[in-house]
Amino acid sequence: MANWILGHSDRFKALVSHAGVYDCAACSERPRNCGFQCGPGAAPWDNPEIYAKLSPSFYAKEFKTPTLVIHGERDYRVPFGQDYSCSRR
């Protein structure tokens, strides 16, 4: 949720993204493992609009809030690349 807030609000002075989903399409093959259900179970190529609406990656240009990104390589729920991508924005 913190990653989504980054692109939609400047209400907070800082945020913490702990094992957060950044790109829903990249997590689409195992949405339950990512802990974040993107879309109505459709594949990204079947319903790209819902992925664009729900993925924090589509709002990265709006990120202004300083964010502490925490992720462990042994977190099997969310792929390591999700937070790595977020921290590079």
Sequence and secondary structure as in RCSB ss.txt:
>XXXX:A:sequence
MANWILGHSDRFKALVSHAGVYDCAACSERPRNCGFQCGPGAAPWDNPEIYAKLSPSFYAKEFKTPTLVIHGERD
YRVPFGQDYSCSRR
>XXXX:A:secstr
 HHHHHTT    S EEEES  S TGGGTTSHHHHT   TTS  TTT HHHHHHH GGGGGGG  S EEEE  TT 
SSS HHHHHHHHT 
